[in-house]
Amino acid sequence: MDVLTRLTAHRIIPVVVLPSAESAGPLGEALVAGGLPVAEVTFRTAAAAQAIAALAARGDILVGAGTVLTRQQVDQAVQAGAQYIVSPGSSRAVIEHARAAGVPVVPGAVTATEIQAALELGIDLVKFFPAEACGGAGAVRALAAPFAGVRFVPTGGVSPANLGQYLAIKAVAAVGGSWMVPQSAIAAGDFAAIERLTSQAVALAAGSAADVAAGGAAGGAAATGNAAASAAQTAAAITTAATATGREN
């Protein structure tokens, strides 16, 4: 099974911001214990490469680099052990450099023009970011119609309340989110809360998938409604846990 297939099989990709690499170890423990051995460590802090290296050294987490904007960051990520690259936009330089390094890349694309440009580069899995600000699940569904071979990873504004809406779309391979890895919990060292939030997120995704399967091949409005209802029920529990760590929703 290739890296991107393994990545999307989990249906949820935790998008992590780590101010210090010292948090990488306990974060990895929490994700694995919560049933989601995946992490996209963003290059939004100076500790990103070290954090990736720490997670990669564990051997039980599929770790990648997010917010990769330059070829230099591709090099840093690959040298640290990143198994995939995620970028908020579609940079030809980043895509080609990652491929030359033998690492799969998921570039950002939110318009028909950007998706078509990605297809011309041989990309069929794109990050739809920022998802909610760019039209949400409705926009993904609309774009999926003319681009039948493209799969999407909506990220940005995805939450327990709308997760089911995205996962009900056949073209959505997975979603990216940070609600199970809140920065306040990381800063407080409350990795038990992260494990709990992760476990709840995994259960929510599994429930959404079951609702879609029950709706038949077409998915349908009923399946989407069931998934949204499941999300709403679970959102309360997740919000309570997140609030206990000081996270604002």
C-alpha positions in Angstrom: 0.0 0.0 0.0 1.5 3.4 -1.0 1.9 6.3 1.3 -1.1 8.3 0.2 -3.4 5.3 0.3 -2.3 4.6 3.9 -2.8 8.3 4.7 -6.3 8.6 3.4 -7.4 5.3 4.8 -7.6 6.9 8.2 -10.1 9.5 6.9 -8.8 12.1 9.3 -5.4 13.8 9.2 -4.4 15.6 12.4 -2.8 19.0 11.4 -0.3 19.7 14.1 1.5 22.9 15.2 4.3 22.2 17.6 6.2 25.1 19.1 8.8 22.7 20.6 10.1 19.3 19.4 9.9 18.2 23.0 6.2 17.8 22.7 6.5 15.4 19.7 7.0 12.3 21.7 4.1 12.5 24.0 1.9 13.8 21.1 2.8 10.7 19.1 1.9 8.5 22.1 -1.5 10.2 22.4 -2.3 9.9 18.7 -1.4 6.2 18.6 -3.3 5.5 21.8 -6.3 7.3 20.3 -6.3 5.1 17.2 -5.0 7.7 14.7 -1.3 7.1 14.0 -1.0 10.0 11.5 0.4 13.5 11.8 0.8 16.4 9.5 3.4 18.6 11.2 3.1 22.1 9.8 6.1 24.3 9.0 4.6 27.2 10.9 7.2 27.0 13.7 11.0 26.6 13.7 10.6 23.3 15.5 8.8 21.6 12.6 11.8 19.6 11.2 12.9 18.4 14.6 9.4 17.4 15.6 9.0 15.5 12.3 12.3 13.7 13.0 11.1 12.8 16.5 7.8 11.4 15.3 9.5 9.6 12.3 11.9 7.9 14.7 9.0 6.2 16.5 8.3 4.1 13.5 4.5 3.7 14.3 3.3 7.1 12.9 2.7 8.1 9.3 4.3 11.6 9.6 4.3 14.3 6.9 5.1 17.9 6.6 2.4 20.6 6.1 2.5 24.3 5.1 5.4 23.5 2.8 6.0 26.6 0.7 9.5 26.2 -0.8 12.0 23.7 -2.1 14.2 24.3 0.9 11.4 23.3 3.2 10.9 20.1 1.1 14.5 19.3 1.7 14.3 20.0 5.4 11.1 17.8 5.7 12.5 14.9 3.7 15.8 14.9 5.6 13.8 14.9 8.9 11.9 11.8 7.7 8.6 13.2 6.4 6.8 10.6 4.3 4.6 13.0 2.5 4.4 16.7 1.7 1.3 19.0 2.0 1.2 22.5 0.6 -1.6 25.1 0.9 -1.2 26.0 -2.8 -0.1 24.4 -6.0 3.5 25.4 -6.5 5.1 23.6 -9.5 8.5 24.0 -7.9 7.4 22.3 -4.6 5.6 19.5 -6.5 8.5 18.7 -8.8 11.1 19.0 -6.0 9.1 16.7 -3.8 8.7 14.2 -6.6 12.4 14.3 -7.3 13.0 13.4 -3.7 10.7 10.5 -4.0 8.1 11.8 -1.6 4.4 12.1 -2.6 2.9 15.6 -2.4 -0.7 16.9 -1.8 -0.9 20.5 -3.1 -3.7 22.9 -2.4 -6.4 23.6 -5.0 -9.8 25.3 -4.5 -10.7 26.5 -8.1 -11.3 24.6 -11.3 -8.2 26.3 -12.8 -6.0 25.2 -9.9 -7.4 21.6 -10.1 -6.8 21.4 -13.8 -3.3 22.7 -13.4 -2.7 20.0 -10.7 -4.0 17.4 -13.1 -1.6 18.5 -15.8 1.2 17.8 -13.3 -0.2 14.3 -12.7 -1.8 15.2 -9.3 -5.1 13.6 -8.5 -5.3 14.2 -4.7 -5.5 17.8 -3.7 -5.9 19.7 -0.4 -9.1 21.9 -0.5 -8.0 24.8 1.7 -9.3 26.8 3.4 -12.4 24.5 3.1 -15.1 26.4 5.0 -14.0 29.8 3.8 -14.1 28.6 0.2 -17.6 27.2 0.2 -17.4 24.1 2.3 -18.9 20.7 1.4 -21.1 22.3 -1.3 -18.1 23.7 -3.1 -16.3 20.3 -3.0 -19.3 18.5 -4.3 -19.7 21.0 -7.1 -16.0 20.8 -8.1 -16.0 17.0 -7.9 -18.7 16.8 -10.7 -16.5 17.9 -13.6 -13.3 16.4 -12.1 -14.4 12.8 -11.6 -10.9 11.5 -11.1 -9.9 14.0 -8.4 -10.0 13.3 -4.7 -10.1 16.0 -2.1 -8.7 16.5 1.4 -10.8 19.4 2.8 -8.9 21.3 5.5 -9.6 24.5 7.3 -12.7 25.0 9.4 -13.5 21.2 9.5 -15.0 20.3 12.9 -17.0 17.6 14.5 -20.2 19.5 13.5 -19.5 19.4 9.8 -17.2 16.4 9.4 -20.1 14.1 8.3 -21.0 16.5 5.5 -17.5 16.2 4.0 -17.1 12.4 4.5 -20.4 11.8 2.8 -18.9 13.1 -0.4 -17.5 10.2 -2.5 -14.7 12.4 -3.8 -13.4 13.3 -0.3 -10.6 10.9 0.5 -10.0 12.3 4.0 -10.2 15.6 5.9 -7.5 17.6 7.7 -8.3 19.0 11.1 -6.7 20.3 14.4 -9.6 20.0 16.8 -8.2 16.8 18.2 -4.7 18.3 18.7 -5.5 21.8 20.2 -2.5 24.0 20.7 -3.7 24.9 24.2 -3.6 21.2 25.2 -0.1 20.8 23.7 1.1 23.9 25.6 -0.3 22.6 28.8 1.1 19.1 28.3 -2.4 17.7 28.5 -1.8 14.7 26.2 -4.5 12.7 27.9 -7.0 15.2 26.6 -5.5 14.8 23.1 -5.8 11.1 23.3 -9.4 11.4 24.3 -10.2 13.9 21.6 -8.4 11.7 19.0 -10.4 8.6 20.1 -13.6 10.5 19.8 -12.7 11.9 16.3 -11.9 8.3 15.1 -15.2 7.1 16.4 -17.0 10.0 14.7 -15.4 9.3 11.4 -16.2 5.7 11.6 -19.8 6.5 12.4 -20.0 8.9 9.4 -18.6 6.2 7.1 -21.2 3.7 8.3 -24.0 6.2 7.7 -22.8 6.8 4.1 -22.5 3.0 3.5 -26.1 2.6 4.7 -27.2 5.2 2.2 -26.1 3.1 -0.7 -23.8 3.8 -3.6 -25.3 7.3 -4.2 -24.6 8.4 -0.6 -27.7 10.5 -0.7 -29.2 13.2 1.4 -30.3 10.8 4.0 -26.8 9.5 4.6 -25.4 13.0 4.8 -28.1 13.9 7.3 -27.4 10.9 9.4 -23.7 11.7 9.4 -24.3 15.4 10.3 -26.6 14.2 13.2 -23.9 11.9 14.4 -21.4 14.8 14.3 -23.7 17.0 16.2 -24.1 14.4 19.0 -20.3 13.8 19.3 -19.4 17.5 19.0 -20.8 18.3 22.5 -18.5 15.7 24.1 -15.5 16.9 22.1 -16.2 20.5 22.8 -16.5 19.8 26.5 -13.1 18.0 26.5 -11.5 20.8 24.5 -12.9 23.5 26.7 -11.3 21.8 29.7 -7.9 22.3 28.1 -8.6 26.0 27.6 -9.2 25.8 23.8 -11.7 28.3 22.3 -13.8 26.9 19.5 
